[in-house]
Amino acid sequence: MKWGFVMGTKENFNQAMHEVFPFYKNAKGSDAGEINSSSLAEKPDGKNEIKRKDPILFRSNYDPLMQQSLETTYVSKDTKITGKIVSKSNLDICEDVLGDLESQNSIKISGKVEGNIIGKNIEINNAVIKGNIHASERLHIVNQSEIVGDLFANEIELNSIINGNITVKKGINIQKDTKIVGDITAQTIDIEKGAIVKSMLNIAGEMKVPDENLIE
């Protein structure tokens, strides 16, 4: 009697689920959804690693006109992503990404990225980047970040270590403790005392360089 009661309850449950959710099928159905725990493998170091061949697309489900503030997609600590990330929202990257990053809005990075980065306003803080960086508006690289790759932006502010060429439509501000190895092309350039620049400079407008700066 107990077994018949349990089976009857299960059948009633499945029938109720079919009535409420037409797309629902039980585990025996051919279209039953499946969550495979192997798709979220945990690395020995405790980091969750996500591997994708296709780009990871982050899109908002809300009408932008109804949003008071733009949504932000976070890649938190202890998470490693392998694959391209494409988003219409802001991106906040706090851990490792092996692949390109692309956003129609702002990007903040405080982790490690091996791949090219494209965004509107890009802020890099205490990060390590191996790849080219394109910012359609402002690029801000601070707190002794290390960049190996070319930089492209409308405006750039640096306080980091850069190994690559820099192209700026407007002005670039090179703060103290910055080290640059690579050619610089800009409308204006401002180099603070203490910065080291080993570059060929192509300046269309004004250049402010203290005598104490090292330019080779």
C-alpha positions as CSV (number, residue, x, y, z in Angstrom):
1,M,0.0,0.0,0.0
2,K,2.8,2.4,0.8
3,W,4.4,1.7,-2.6
4,G,1.2,2.3,-4.5
5,F,0.7,5.6,-2.6
6,V,4.1,6.8,-3.5
7,M,3.8,5.9,-7.2
8,G,0.3,7.5,-7.4
9,T,1.7,10.6,-5.8
10,K,4.5,10.8,-8.3
11,E,2.1,10.2,-11.3
12,N,-0.2,13.0,-9.9
13,F,2.8,15.3,-9.6
14,N,4.0,14.6,-13.1
15,Q,0.4,15.2,-14.5
16,A,0.1,18.4,-12.5
17,M,3.5,19.6,-13.9
18,H,2.3,18.9,-17.4
19,E,-0.9,20.9,-16.9
20,V,0.9,23.9,-15.4
21,F,4.1,23.7,-17.5
22,P,3.3,22.2,-20.9
23,F,7.0,22.0,-21.7
24,Y,7.7,19.9,-18.5
25,K,8.7,16.3,-18.9
26,N,9.9,13.8,-16.4
27,A,13.4,12.2,-16.3
28,K,12.2,9.5,-18.8
29,G,11.1,12.0,-21.4
30,S,13.3,12.5,-24.4
31,D,13.3,16.3,-24.0
32,A,14.0,16.4,-20.3
33,G,16.4,19.0,-19.3
34,E,19.7,17.9,-17.8
35,I,22.2,19.5,-15.5
36,N,25.5,17.9,-15.8
37,S,27.8,18.5,-12.9
38,S,30.8,17.7,-15.0
39,S,30.2,21.0,-17.0
40,L,31.3,22.9,-13.9
41,A,34.5,21.2,-13.0
42,E,36.3,22.3,-9.9
43,K,40.0,22.8,-10.3
44,P,42.4,21.4,-7.7
45,D,43.2,24.9,-6.5
46,G,39.5,25.5,-5.7
47,K,38.8,27.7,-8.7
48,N,35.7,27.0,-10.9
49,E,36.8,26.8,-14.5
50,I,34.3,27.4,-17.4
51,K,35.4,26.5,-20.8
52,R,33.6,27.6,-23.9
53,K,34.4,27.4,-27.6
54,D,31.7,29.8,-28.6
55,P,31.5,33.4,-27.3
56,I,29.8,33.8,-24.0
57,L,27.0,36.4,-24.6
58,F,25.6,38.5,-21.8
59,R,22.5,40.4,-22.7
60,S,20.0,42.3,-20.7
61,N,16.4,41.0,-20.6
62,Y,15.0,44.5,-19.8
63,D,14.2,47.5,-21.9
64,P,17.1,49.9,-21.6
65,L,14.6,52.8,-21.4
66,M,13.2,51.3,-18.3
67,Q,16.5,50.8,-16.5
68,Q,17.7,53.5,-14.1
69,S,21.2,52.2,-14.2
70,L,23.0,49.9,-16.6
71,E,23.5,46.3,-15.5
72,T,26.9,44.9,-14.7
73,T,28.2,41.4,-15.4
74,Y,30.7,40.2,-12.8
75,V,33.4,37.6,-13.1
76,S,34.2,37.1,-9.4
77,K,37.3,35.8,-7.7
78,D,38.0,32.0,-7.7
79,T,36.5,31.8,-11.2
80,K,38.5,31.1,-14.4
81,I,36.9,31.5,-17.8
82,T,38.3,30.2,-21.0
83,G,36.6,31.7,-24.1
84,K,35.4,35.0,-25.5
85,I,33.1,37.2,-23.5
86,V,30.7,39.5,-25.3
87,S,28.3,41.8,-23.4
88,K,26.0,44.7,-23.9
89,S,26.2,45.5,-20.2
90,N,29.2,46.7,-18.1
91,L,31.9,44.1,-17.3
92,D,33.7,43.7,-14.0
93,I,36.5,41.2,-14.2
94,C,38.1,40.2,-10.9
95,E,39.8,36.9,-11.9
96,D,41.4,35.1,-14.7
97,V,40.1,35.2,-18.3
98,L,41.7,33.3,-21.2
99,G,40.0,34.9,-24.2
100,D,38.9,38.2,-25.6
101,L,36.6,40.6,-23.8
102,E,34.1,42.9,-25.6
103,S,31.5,45.2,-24.2
104,Q,29.4,48.0,-25.7
105,N,29.9,49.9,-22.4
106,S,32.4,50.0,-19.6
107,I,34.9,47.4,-18.5
108,K,36.7,47.1,-15.2
109,I,39.6,44.6,-14.8
110,S,41.5,43.7,-11.6
111,G,42.5,40.2,-12.6
112,K,44.5,38.5,-15.3
113,V,43.4,38.5,-19.0
114,E,45.1,36.9,-21.9
115,G,43.2,38.3,-24.9
116,N,42.2,41.5,-26.7
117,I,39.9,43.9,-24.9
118,I,37.3,46.2,-26.6
119,G,35.0,48.6,-24.7
120,K,33.8,52.1,-24.3
121,N,35.5,53.2,-21.0
122,I,38.1,50.8,-19.7
123,E,39.6,50.8,-16.2
124,I,42.5,48.5,-15.3
125,N,43.6,48.4,-11.7
126,N,46.4,46.2,-10.4
127,A,45.9,43.7,-13.3
128,V,48.0,41.8,-15.8
129,I,47.0,42.0,-19.4
130,K,48.5,40.2,-22.4
131,G,46.7,41.6,-25.4
132,N,45.7,44.8,-27.3
133,I,43.3,47.2,-25.6
134,H,40.8,49.4,-27.5
135,A,38.7,52.0,-25.7
136,S,36.4,54.1,-27.8
137,E,36.5,56.8,-25.1
138,R,38.7,56.7,-22.0
139,L,41.4,54.2,-21.0
140,H,42.6,54.3,-17.3
141,I,45.4,52.0,-16.3
142,V,46.6,52.4,-12.7
143,N,48.1,50.8,-9.6
144,Q,51.2,49.3,-11.3
145,S,49.2,47.1,-13.7
146,E,51.4,45.3,-16.3
147,I,50.3,45.5,-19.9
148,V,51.9,43.6,-22.9
149,G,50.1,44.9,-26.0
150,D,49.2,47.9,-27.9
151,L,46.8,50.6,-26.5
152,F,44.2,52.6,-28.5
153,A,41.8,55.2,-27.0
154,N,40.4,58.6,-27.3
155,E,42.1,59.6,-24.0
156,I,44.6,57.7,-21.8
157,E,45.8,58.0,-18.2
158,L,48.6,55.8,-17.1
159,N,50.3,54.8,-13.9
160,S,51.6,51.4,-14.8
161,I,54.1,49.3,-16.8
162,I,53.4,49.3,-20.5
163,N,55.2,47.3,-23.2
164,G,53.6,48.2,-26.5
165,N,52.7,51.0,-28.8
166,I,50.2,53.7,-27.8
167,T,47.8,55.5,-30.1
168,V,45.6,58.3,-28.7
169,K,43.2,60.5,-30.6
170,K,43.4,63.3,-28.0
171,G,45.6,63.5,-24.9
172,I,47.6,61.1,-22.8
173,N,48.7,61.7,-19.2
174,I,51.7,59.6,-18.0
175,Q,51.9,59.7,-14.3
176,K,54.9,59.1,-12.0
177,D,56.1,55.6,-11.6
178,T,54.9,54.8,-15.1
179,K,57.3,52.8,-17.4
180,I,56.7,52.7,-21.1
181,V,58.6,50.8,-23.8
182,G,56.9,51.5,-27.2
183,D,56.0,54.3,-29.6
184,I,53.5,57.0,-28.6
185,T,51.2,58.9,-31.0
186,A,48.9,61.5,-29.5
187,Q,47.5,65.0,-29.9
188,T,48.9,66.1,-26.6
189,I,51.1,64.4,-24.0
190,D,51.7,65.2,-20.3
191,I,54.5,63.3,-18.6
192,E,54.9,63.7,-14.8
193,K,58.1,63.7,-12.9
194,G,59.3,60.2,-12.2
195,A,57.9,58.5,-15.3
196,I,60.3,56.6,-17.6
197,V,59.4,56.6,-21.3
198,K,61.5,54.8,-23.9
199,S,59.7,55.7,-27.0
200,M,59.5,57.4,-30.4
201,L,57.0,60.3,-29.8
202,N,54.7,61.5,-32.5
203,I,52.9,64.5,-31.0
204,A,50.6,66.7,-33.1
205,G,50.0,69.3,-30.4
206,E,51.5,70.2,-27.0
207,M,54.0,68.2,-25.0
208,K,54.7,68.8,-21.3
209,V,57.8,67.0,-20.1
210,P,59.7,67.9,-16.9
211,D,63.5,68.0,-17.3
212,E,63.9,65.2,-14.7
213,N,62.0,62.7,-16.9
214,L,63.9,60.1,-18.8
215,I,62.9,60.0,-22.5
216,E,64.9,57.8,-24.8
